[in-house]
Amino acid sequence: MKTTKYITRAAIVLALTIAFQFAIRELIPSAPPFNFVNLFLVGSVVNLGLLLATETTGLWAGIVIALAAPVTAWIQQHLPSPTMIPAVMAGNLILVIVYWLATWKGSRRSWKRWLGLLVGAAAKMAFLYYAIGVIVGTLSALPPVMATFVRFSFSWPQFVTAVIGGVLSSLIARRIKPIS
């Protein structure tokens, strides 16, 4: 029974995360000036999915979403190169693992959740800023304006969207019974 609940909840959070990624990118143009709105909304929703799955279902559910979300972003042409997929996956995994370690063993103490969120968000941002910067530097076909926006997208907005996703996750997770 536990396995069925686990798989069902993980699948629901994954499906909602991907569905919201598609819906937001379809409803809000990704051209300036809307690209900033799109960046912050989609990023917050994806981080919400990562953290909600991790906290209410477990590490493996968070990992599945961490690996699936960048593939979805590439399919939607949000990532200009498939070489970015592993870097974004790794950034998501950093957030999920740090957050899980902070909330491990059913610890829902508020300070541990927020410490895990802030440290995980900062680590994700730092990793992605460096990794994506290196990758963008190798993409000579990428127009300079696009390269600048991609570098920007993977800098401080990653921290902001992770924190927003974490706050939303905290509000929702309080109302969901963890699978034990």
C-alpha positions, 0 to 999 in steps of 0.5 A: 500500500505504501508503494502505491501511495508513494508512486501515486503522489510522486506521479501527481506532483510530477504531472502537475509540475510539467503541466504548469510548465507547459501552461505558463509558457503557453499563456505568457510569451517568452519574448521581452518583457514577458520573459522575466515573468515567465522565468520567475513563474515557471522557476517558482512552480518547478521548485515548488514541485521539487520541494513538495515532492521531496518533503511529502513523498521522499527523496526519490520523488524529488529526484524524479522531478529534478531529472524530468523538469530540465528535459521538459524545459528543453522540449519547450525550447527554454534551454537553447542547447541540450548540453545544458540539461545535465547541468540543470538536473544537477542544480535541481538535485543539489536543491532536493538533496540539501532540502531532504537532508534538512527535513530528513527523518520526519523533521518538520521543524521550521528552522530546519526547513528554512535552513535547508531551503536557503542553503539548498537555494544558494548552492543551486544558484552558485552551481548553475551560475558557474556551470551554465556560464561555462556551457554558454561560453562554448556555444558560439552559435548563440546570439550575444543577447540570448547568451546574456539572458541565459546567463542572467536566468541562471544567476540570482533568479534561481535563488529567488525562485527556489525560495518562492517555491519553498514558501509555497511548498511549506504552505501546501505541505502543512496540509498534506500527510507525509507518506510514512 
